[in-house]
Amino acid sequence: MLIREGNERNQSIDLRLAGLLSLVAGALNAAGFELAGLFSANMTGNISAMADNLAKGGWGAALLFGLIVVVFILGALLAGLLIEAGRQRGRRRIYAAVVALEAGLLILTGLAALAGLIGRVEVICMLAGALGMQNAVSTRISRARVRTTHVSGMATDIGLSLAGLWMRSDESVRYRGLLALHCTTISAFLGGGVLGVALHRLAGPVTFLCCGLLLALIALPELLRR
């Protein structure tokens, strides 16, 4: 799931990747909002909120929303640099290594929050960085077929896939595959959000630990594979 890339991947591999990573992303995004009223994955919403606050003179809030966006980009940048360096050296397990790094960041976030070492804003920024890394991994390894941290693009692609099937296009098989992939992504993101809120209300920052451990369980077998 985290070894093959591009055309080496099949529908089954992409579905598993989209389902698992979208579940985690949905849980983190919703738990972060439950904690601080801020989204760590929704960059469209953060940019819109930033613009709204700038128009109203809310400079502090605008700076906060802008910071989340910048941290998300930095997470994607870090993942991109690591992936490029790994690919240049023929390290096929580099994607699993980046997901393992994300898992470590989430575990560290959960432990720091439990110990009271970081506040709500710091938690959201760390989640944004982790999700930027995750979206970079899923985008690069699947050649942009799988994106796990936002829904707008997936909803658009569902509409386009339905249009292709409605018109009985010659590419109907491909459209059915894309429809299944994008519906899986949105469903997993939704389910993860419900679970994330429920778990956060029950156990607080342990939610971030659980998400990190789940990602570690996904990444480590791939890292250890011969």
N, C-alpha and C positions, 0 to 999 in steps of 0.2 A: 504493500500500500504506500510506503514511503521510499521505495527503491526505484521502481520503474517510473519513467517520465514520458510525457508527450504521447507519441503514437504507440509506445510500448504498453500503454495502459488500456484496459478494457472497461466496459460499462460497469461491471461488478466492482472493480477496484475503485472507480470514481464514486460510485454510490456509497461504498463503505467509508471512504474518506470524507465525503460531503456530510453523511449522517453523523459520524462521530465528532468531527471538528465543529460542525454547526451546532450540535447539542451543547458542546462546551462553550462556544461563543455566545449562544443564547442565554445560558446560565450565568455567565460572567456579566453580560450586558445588563440583564435584569437585576441581578444581585447588586451590581454597582449602583443602579438607579434606586433600588430599595434602600441602600446605605446612604447615598449622598444626593439623590435627585439629579444625577448626571449620567449620561450614556458614555460608555467607553468604546463602543463599536460604531455608533451612528454618527459618522462624520458629516453627513448631509445635514442632520439636525443640529449638530454643533456649529457648523458654519452659519446656518440660518439664525440660531440663537445669538451667535456673535454679531451678525449684521443687525439684528433687532436691538441688541444692547448698545451697539455703536450709534445707531440712529437716535436712541433715547438718552445718550450720554452716560450709559452705565459702563464706564471704562473698566472697572474691576471685574465685572462679570464677563465682559467681552474678552478680557485678557485670559480669564480662566478657560473659556471655551476654545480660544485660540491655542492655549497651551496644550489642551487635550489633543487637538488636531496635530500639532507639531510632534508631540510624543508618539502618536500613532504612526506618523510618517517616519520618525526616527527608528521605531521598531521594525517597520518594513525595510528601511535602509540597512539596518544591521543584518537582518535576515538575507537581504539581497547580496550584500557584500560577502557574507559567509558562504552562501550558495555558489556565487561566482568563483570564489577562491577554491571551494571544494570541487566544483566541476572542472576547473582548469587542472586540478591535480588528479582527476579521475576518481574522486571519492564519491561513489554512488550513494553512500549512506549519509551524505551531508544533510539531506532533508530531515531524516530521523534525528540527526544531531541537533538541528535547529529546534525541532519540536521538543526534544529533551531539554534544551536550554529554556524554552518557554515554560515547560513544566517546572523547572527549577525556580524560575522567576515567580510563578504563581504560588509555589510552596513557600518561598521566602516572603511573599506578600502576606499570605495567611498567617505565618508565624509572627511576623512583625506586627500585624494588626492585633493578633491575640495578645501580644505582649504590651500593646499600647505604645509602640515605638513610632508608629506613623498614624496620621490622621486621615480623614475621609478623602481629601483632595489628593493626597499622596497615593492612596489606594487606587483611586480612579486613574491616575496617571500611569501607575504600574500596570493596571489592567489594559489600558490603551496601548502601551508599548508591547505587551504580550500579544494582544489581538492584532496589532500591526504585523508582528512577526508571523503569526499564524496565517493571516490572509496572504502574505507574501509567499509563504510556502505552498499553500493550496493553489494559488494562482500560477506560480511558476512550474510546479511539478505537473500540473494538468494542462498547461498552456492555456490558461484562463477559462477552462471549462468549469472549474470548481472555485467558487468564492464563498467563504464561510462566515463572514462577519457582517454582511448587510443584505437586505432583502429587496431593495428597489430594482436592482439589475436583474435579480432572479424573477421578480414579478413581471418585468418587461419581457424577459425571455420566454416565460410561460405563455404570455399573450401571443408572441411571435410563433411559438411552436404550435399553439392551437390554431392559428391562422393557416400555417402550412398544412396541418392535418385536415382542416376544413376544406381547403382548396384541393385536397388530394394530390399534393405535390409528389414529384418523382422521388423526393427525399423524405418520404413519410417515415421510413425506418429511423433515420437520423432524428427527425422531429420527435418521434415517440421516445427515443433515448434521452433527448434533451429535456423533454417534459417530465419524465420520471426523475431525472437528476435534479431539476430545479424544484419540483414538488417535494422531493426528499429533503433538500436543503432548507426550504421554508418550514416544513413540518418539524424537522429536527430543531431548528432555531426556536420555533414556538414552544415545542415541548421542553427544550432546555431552559427557556425563560420561566416557564411555570415551575419547573423543578428548582431552578436557581432561587426564585423568590421564596418558595416553601422551605428550602433548606436554610436560606439565610435567616428567615424568621425563627427557625428552630435552633440553629447552631452558629449564626453570625459568621465570622471570618473563616470558620472551618469549611465553608463553602469553597473558598479559594484553594484551600488545601486539597479538597476532594477533586476539584477540576485539575489541579496540577498532578495529582496522583493518577488520574485517568489518562492524562496525556503521557505520563511516564510509562504507563502500561502499554500504550500504543507504540511509543517510540523505542523503548529499550529492546523489545524482541527484534525490531528491524535493525538496530545497531549491532546486535549480537549475531545476526544472520551471517553465515559464511558467503 
